C-alpha cells in the first residue's frame, strides 16, 4: 500500500502578524540588551522553532541584519519570553 504525502504551507508574516506582542517593552529591552534588532530576535526565535524565516526585504542593510541573525542563539529565558508573548 502506497501512502501519499501531504504537506501544507502556512504563510505568516513574522514581523507584522503579532505587532502588539513585538512592541512589548520586554522585547525591545531584550533586543537592546543583546545589541540586536527586534527583527533579528524574531528570526532567531523562528529558527529555534524549526522554521526557516524568509525575508522579503529589498534593502541591503536589512538583508545584512537579517542574515546576521543567524549567529544569534537565544537563551532559554529569551525563548520563554517570546513564547509567552505569542500565547497572549
N, CA, C and O atoms as a DFTB+ gen file, in Angstrom:
352 C
 N C O
     1  1       0.850      -1.188       0.000
     2  2       0.000       0.000       0.000
     3  2       0.887       1.239       0.000
     4  3       1.785       1.368       0.832
     5  1       0.642       2.109      -0.895
     6  2       1.425       3.333      -1.010
     7  2       0.716       4.465      -0.293
     8  3      -0.469       4.717      -0.510
     9  1       1.456       5.136       0.557
    10  2       0.880       6.280       1.272
    11  2       1.193       7.561       0.520
    12  3       2.301       7.741       0.015
    13  1       0.238       8.423       0.451
    14  2       0.504       9.716      -0.175
    15  2       0.975      10.690       0.893
    16  3       0.524      10.659       2.038
    17  1       1.860      11.520       0.499
    18  2       2.399      12.518       1.415
    19  2       1.677      13.831       1.201
    20  3       1.531      14.308       0.076
    21  1       1.237      14.394       2.285
    22  2       0.561      15.682       2.219
    23  2       1.397      16.691       2.987
    24  3       1.891      16.408       4.078
    25  1       1.541      17.826       2.422
    26  2       2.237      18.896       3.134
    27  2       1.413      20.159       3.010
    28  3       0.671      20.360       2.049
    29  1       1.565      20.978       3.987
    30  2       0.872      22.262       3.928
    31  2       1.857      23.362       4.259
    32  3       2.761      23.193       5.078
    33  1       1.668      24.455       3.625
    34  2       2.495      25.625       3.871
    35  2       1.626      26.681       4.513
    36  3       0.512      26.953       4.066
    37  1       2.137      27.253       5.537
    38  2       1.418      28.345       6.177
    39  2       2.186      29.625       5.938
    40  3       3.397      29.688       6.154
    41  1       1.486      30.628       5.499
    42  2       2.094      31.931       5.274
    43  2       1.854      32.762       6.522
    44  3       0.720      32.926       6.972
    45  1       2.899      33.262       7.048
    46  2       2.799      34.089       8.247
    47  2       3.862      35.160       8.176
    48  3       5.037      34.866       7.956
    49  1       3.464      36.369       8.358
    50  2       4.434      37.443       8.430
    51  2       4.910      37.527       9.872
    52  3       4.185      37.990      10.753
    53  1       6.119      37.081      10.099
    54  2       6.657      37.043      11.457
    55  2       6.787      38.423      12.077
    56  3       6.723      38.565      13.298
    57  1       6.968      39.429      11.253
    58  2       7.234      40.758      11.794
    59  2       5.995      41.639      11.893
    60  3       6.033      42.686      12.540
    61  1       4.897      41.230      11.261
    62  2       3.701      42.069      11.338
    63  2       2.486      41.353      11.906
    64  3       1.529      42.006      12.322
    65  1       2.502      40.035      11.933
    66  2       1.329      39.290      12.390
    67  2       1.015      39.549      13.854
    68  3      -0.152      39.634      14.238
    69  1       2.036      39.671      14.659
    70  2       1.846      39.873      16.095
    71  2       2.503      41.182      16.519
    72  3       3.317      41.211      17.442
    73  1       2.141      42.254      15.840
    74  2       2.816      43.527      16.070
    75  2       2.665      44.034      17.498
    76  3       3.587      44.660      18.022
    77  1       1.534      43.783      18.137
    78  2       1.359      44.232      19.530
    79  2       2.347      43.521      20.449
    80  3       2.932      44.135      21.342
    81  1       2.524      42.226      20.223
    82  2       3.458      41.460      21.040
    83  2       4.897      41.909      20.791
    84  3       5.697      42.012      21.721
    85  1       5.211      42.172      19.535
    86  2       6.577      42.585      19.207
    87  2       6.887      43.983      19.726
    88  3       8.053      44.340      19.896
    89  1       5.856      44.768      19.976
    90  2       6.048      46.115      20.514
    91  2       6.160      46.105      22.039
    92  3       6.348      47.156      22.651
    93  1       6.047      44.945      22.646
    94  2       6.116      44.847      24.107
    95  2       7.466      45.354      24.620
    96  3       8.506      45.144      23.996
    97  1       7.420      46.008      25.741
    98  2       8.631      46.572      26.352
    99  2       9.688      45.493      26.554
   100  3      10.878      45.744      26.361
   101  1       9.260      44.294      26.942
   102  2      10.213      43.219      27.206
   103  2      10.994      42.826      25.953
   104  3      12.177      42.495      26.032
   105  1      10.335      42.864      24.810
   106  2      11.001      42.508      23.557
   107  2      12.048      43.559      23.202
   108  3      13.182      43.223      22.858
   109  1      11.666      44.828      23.286
   110  2      12.613      45.907      22.997
   111  2      13.792      45.869      23.960
   112  3      14.937      46.073      23.555
   113  1      13.516      45.610      25.229
   114  2      14.591      45.555      26.224
   115  2      15.539      44.398      25.945
   116  3      16.754      44.539      26.085
   117  1      14.988      43.263      25.553
   118  2      15.819      42.100      25.231
   119  2      16.688      42.383      24.020
   120  3      17.879      42.073      24.020
   121  1      16.100      42.970      22.988
   122  2      16.864      43.308      21.789
   123  2      17.976      44.296      22.113
   124  3      19.113      44.136      21.669
   125  1      17.637      45.311      22.884
   126  2      18.641      46.317      23.237
   127  2      19.769      45.692      24.060
   128  3      20.945      45.970      23.822
   129  1      19.412      44.860      25.012
   130  2      20.415      44.195      25.862
   131  2      21.373      43.340      25.027
   132  3      22.568      43.269      25.313
   133  1      20.831      42.696      23.997
   134  2      21.656      41.832      23.136
   135  2      22.341      42.602      22.014
   136  3      23.214      42.062      21.333
   137  1      21.949      43.868      21.817
   138  2      22.548      44.666      20.746
   139  2      22.076      44.249      19.364
   140  3      22.823      44.327      18.389
   141  1      20.805      43.799      19.290
   142  2      20.231      43.364      18.021
   143  2      18.883      44.049      17.824
   144  3      18.372      44.711      18.727
   145  1      18.330      43.883      16.659
   146  2      17.006      44.450      16.387
   147  2      15.920      43.451      16.797
   148  3      16.190      42.268      17.004
   149  1      14.697      43.950      16.908
   150  2      13.560      43.075      17.195
   151  2      13.412      42.054      16.067
   152  3      13.112      40.889      16.329
   153  1      13.616      42.471      14.827
   154  2      13.523      41.547      13.696
   155  2      14.529      40.405      13.848
   156  3      14.206      39.251      13.566
   157  1      15.738      40.724      14.291
   158  2      16.734      39.672      14.486
   159  2      16.297      38.694      15.577
   160  3      16.518      37.489      15.450
   161  1      15.685      39.197      16.639
   162  2      15.150      38.307      17.678
   163  2      14.087      37.377      17.096
   164  3      14.083      36.177      17.369
   165  1      13.198      37.936      16.301
   166  2      12.110      37.151      15.716
   167  2      12.670      36.070      14.800
   168  3      12.218      34.926      14.844
   169  1      13.645      36.423      13.975
   170  2      14.229      35.427      13.071
   171  2      14.940      34.329      13.863
   172  3      14.838      33.154      13.511
   173  1      15.650      34.692      14.917
   174  2      16.328      33.694      15.750
   175  2      15.301      32.791      16.433
   176  3      15.506      31.582      16.543
   177  1      14.205      33.377      16.886
   178  2      13.141      32.604      17.515
   179  2      12.522      31.631      16.508
   180  3      12.285      30.468      16.832
   181  1      12.266      32.103      15.306
   182  2      11.680      31.245      14.273
   183  2      12.588      30.049      13.984
   184  3      12.117      28.917      13.878
   185  1      13.880      30.305      13.859
   186  2      14.820      29.206      13.616
   187  2      14.820      28.211      14.770
   188  3      14.912      27.004      14.550
   189  1      14.719      28.710      15.992
   190  2      14.723      27.810      17.147
   191  2      13.476      26.922      17.166
   192  3      13.480      25.846      17.763
   193  1      12.408      27.386      16.503
   194  2      11.166      26.615      16.426
   195  2      11.130      25.723      15.188
   196  3      10.115      25.084      14.913
   197  1      12.229      25.679      14.445
   198  2      12.307      24.826      13.268
   199  2      11.799      25.455      11.992
   200  3      11.620      24.765      10.988
   201  1      11.566      26.754      12.016
   202  2      11.109      27.458      10.813
   203  2      12.314      28.046      10.078
   204  3      13.358      28.307      10.677
   205  1      12.154      28.241       8.822
   206  2      13.148      28.936       8.020
   207  2      12.576      30.304       7.685
   208  3      11.738      30.431       6.793
   209  1      13.032      31.332       8.405
   210  2      12.479      32.660       8.128
   211  2      12.973      33.186       6.783
   212  3      14.163      33.131       6.472
   213  1      12.043      33.687       6.009
   214  2      12.374      34.267       4.711
   215  2      12.127      35.759       4.780
   216  3      11.085      36.215       5.251
   217  1      13.081      36.490       4.315
   218  2      12.945      37.938       4.330
   219  2      12.475      38.420       2.966
   220  3      12.870      37.885       1.930
   221  1      11.645      39.416       2.983
   222  2      11.152      39.976       1.734
   223  2      11.752      41.336       1.456
   224  3      11.251      42.085       0.617
   225  1      12.816      41.652       2.155
   226  2      13.404      42.980       2.027
   227  2      14.114      43.170       0.699
   228  3      14.609      42.220       0.093
   229  1      14.151      44.406       0.267
   230  2      14.962      44.775      -0.889
   231  2      16.089      45.694      -0.449
   232  3      16.854      46.195      -1.274
   233  1      16.184      45.909       0.847
   234  2      17.219      46.775       1.403
   235  2      18.471      45.955       1.735
   236  3      18.388      44.949       2.440
   237  1      19.602      46.378       1.236
   238  2      20.860      45.679       1.534
   239  2      21.147      45.686       3.040
   240  3      21.603      44.687       3.597
   241  1      20.878      46.809       3.683
   242  2      21.120      46.917       5.119
   243  2      20.247      45.935       5.890
   244  3      20.734      45.226       6.771
   245  1      18.972      45.890       5.565
   246  2      18.069      44.959       6.239
   247  2      18.474      43.515       5.969
   248  3      18.407      42.668       6.860
   249  1      18.897      43.238       4.734
   250  2      19.322      41.878       4.401
   251  2      20.543      41.477       5.223
   252  3      20.615      40.352       5.718
   253  1      21.496      42.383       5.371
   254  2      22.678      42.087       6.204
   255  2      22.258      41.821       7.645
   256  3      22.738      40.883       8.281
   257  1      21.358      42.655       8.149
   258  2      20.865      42.461       9.519
   259  2      20.133      41.125       9.652
   260  3      20.329      40.395      10.623
   261  1      19.290      40.813       8.669
   262  2      18.548      39.554       8.711
   263  2      19.502      38.357       8.701
   264  3      19.321      37.407       9.463
   265  1      20.506      38.407       7.845
   266  2      21.468      37.315       7.776
   267  2      22.326      37.223       9.038
   268  3      22.722      36.129       9.441
   269  1      22.613      38.357       9.655
   270  2      23.403      38.363      10.887
   271  2      22.659      37.665      12.019
   272  3      23.286      37.180      12.961
   273  1      21.348      37.610      11.942
   274  2      20.573      36.954      13.000
   275  2      20.870      35.462      13.064
   276  3      20.567      34.810      14.064
   277  1      21.455      34.924      12.015
   278  2      21.843      33.505      12.000
   279  2      22.819      33.187      13.137
   280  3      22.854      32.060      13.630
   281  1      23.598      34.166      13.545
   282  2      24.595      33.969      14.603
   283  2      24.013      34.135      15.999
   284  3      24.704      33.902      16.991
   285  1      22.762      34.532      16.085
   286  2      22.134      34.826      17.371
   287  2      21.489      33.572      17.953
   288  3      20.546      33.026      17.382
   289  1      21.999      33.128      19.079
   290  2      21.408      31.992      19.795
   291  2      20.683      32.551      21.019
   292  3      21.291      33.186      21.880
   293  1      19.396      32.307      21.080
   294  2      18.608      32.826      22.193
   295  2      18.769      31.947      23.432
   296  3      18.913      30.728      23.336
   297  1      18.742      32.586      24.576
   298  2      18.819      31.857      25.839
   299  2      17.460      31.216      26.131
   300  3      16.449      31.614      25.553
   301  1      17.437      30.237      27.018
   302  2      16.143      29.653      27.394
   303  2      15.158      30.707      27.925
   304  3      13.960      30.615      27.659
   305  1      15.643      31.687      28.660
   306  2      14.771      32.741      29.187
   307  2      14.203      33.604      28.059
   308  3      13.036      33.992      28.107
   309  1      15.012      33.905      27.053
   310  2      14.542      34.698      25.919
   311  2      13.515      33.918      25.101
   312  3      12.512      34.479      24.660
   313  1      13.766      32.635      24.903
   314  2      12.807      31.793      24.190
   315  2      11.477      31.749      24.939
   316  3      10.411      31.866      24.336
   317  1      11.552      31.580      26.256
   318  2      10.329      31.532      27.074
   319  2       9.564      32.836      26.994
   320  3       8.335      32.828      26.920
   321  1      10.268      33.952      27.009
   322  2       9.618      35.259      26.895
   323  2       8.843      35.371      25.601
   324  3       7.670      35.745      25.603
   325  1       9.497      35.048      24.489
   326  2       8.853      35.171      23.189
   327  2       7.690      34.189      23.051
   328  3       6.667      34.526      22.455
   329  1       7.834      32.994      23.588
   330  2       6.735      32.027      23.563
   331  2       5.550      32.537      24.373
   332  3       4.401      32.436      23.943
   333  1       5.840      33.085      25.547
   334  2       4.787      33.588      26.430
   335  2       4.031      34.743      25.754
   336  3       2.804      34.812      25.823
   337  1       4.765      35.635      25.110
   338  2       4.121      36.757      24.419
   339  2       3.257      36.274      23.262
   340  3       2.203      36.847      22.985
   341  1       3.702      35.228      22.593
   342  2       2.934      34.676      21.479
   343  2       1.654      33.990      21.919
   344  3       0.724      33.833      21.127
   345  1       1.603      33.580      23.178
   346  2       0.416      32.898      23.702
   347  2      -0.659      33.856      24.182
   348  3      -1.752      33.425      24.547
   349  1      -0.368      35.138      24.188
   350  2      -1.351      36.125      24.674
   351  2      -2.559      36.176      23.799
   352  3      -3.480      36.949      24.063
